[in-house]
């Protein structure tokens, strides 16, 4: 009897399973993983240090009760939703930051320093 090798699941599939285990629907989890694949392809640049990429999903939230009280020490009733932000990042060693919006195909590159100021009204001012 020959031993059959099990195929190792891809990192993206493992992430799908993590998102599902944390309460996300399979459809939304697979969509997020598609975005993460795009993000990882976009940050695989020659200037990257080759360090391990980090993948984060920040869910949106609905405030049912208590708007503006949570940051003042009060109580709020919140619910997480499947819409949110997908972020993939990898370390760099050159003091620069590149921010890429994979859905819109936009990119902003800048040097990280204490006097950094974004251009008001531009999407790249927020990151």
N, C-alpha and C positions, 0 to 999 in steps of 0.2 A: 504494500500500500504506500503510495507516494504522498509525501506531505505537500499540501497545497499552500502556496504563499498567499497571505491576505494582502491586498493592495492597500498601502498606507493612504489614508484620506488626505486630501490637499488641505493646506492651511485655511483656504477659503471655506471649505466644507466644515472644517472644525469650528470656524467662527459662526457659520450658520447654526450649527448645533448649540453653541453657547448662547446666541441670541434667542433661539427658540426656548432653551431651558430657562431663560430669564423673562419669558412671557411674551415674546414677539411672535407674530404669526409667521408661518413658513414663507408665505409670499413676500412679506415685508423684509424678512431676514435675507432671502435670496436677492432681493433688489439692493439691499444695503451691501451685500457682498460683491455685487456687480460694480457698485460705486467704489468699493475698496480696491477691487482689481484695477480700475481706472486710475485711482490715486497712486497705487503702488507702481504702476507703469510710468506715471508722470514724474515720480520722485526718483526713479532709477536713473539718475543723471551722473555724468562723469565726476562732477564736483562733490558728490556725496561721499562720505567717509566709508561707506559700505557697512555701517553699523546696522544693528537689527532695527527694522522699521516698527513703529508703534502704530496700532490701529485703535481708534477710539470712536465710540458712538455716544453722542450726547442727546438723549431724548428730549423732545419738546414736553411742555407741561400745560395742563389746563388748571387754572385756579378756580375751584368751585366756590370757596369761601375764603375770606381773609386777604384779599388783594392788598398789597403794600403793608401788611402787618408782619410778615415773616422776617423781613430784614430789621424790623424794629423790636424783635423779641416776642412778638405775638404769635398766635397760632393760625395756621392755614390748612385748608383741605385741598390737596393737590392730587392730580392723576397724571401719570406719564403717558405719553402718546407715541406712536410709532414714527411720526415725523420728527426730524431732528437733524443733527449735523454729523456727518461722517468725516473723520480727520485721520489722515495717515501722515506720519512724520518720521524723519530719519535724522540723526545728528550730522552736523557739518563741523569742519574744523577751520573754516576760513572767515568766521565772523559775519557771514551774510545769511540772509533769510530769503527764501523763495516761497511765495504763496501762490498756489495754482487752484483755480476754480475749474475743475474738470468738466462740469456740465456746461459752462459758458465758454470754455476755451480761453480764459483770461489768465494772465500771469503777472505777478509783481515781484521784483527783486530789489532788495535794499540791504544796506550795511546796518547792522545792529549797533546802536550807540545811544547814549543817554539823551541827546538832543533830537532824537528821531521824532518827526512830526509828519503825520499823514496829510494828504491833500483833502481838505474838506469836501464832502460830497462824492468822493470816489470810493468805490467798493473796497479798495486796498487800504483805506484809512482804518478800517475796523480791526483787521488782524494786527 
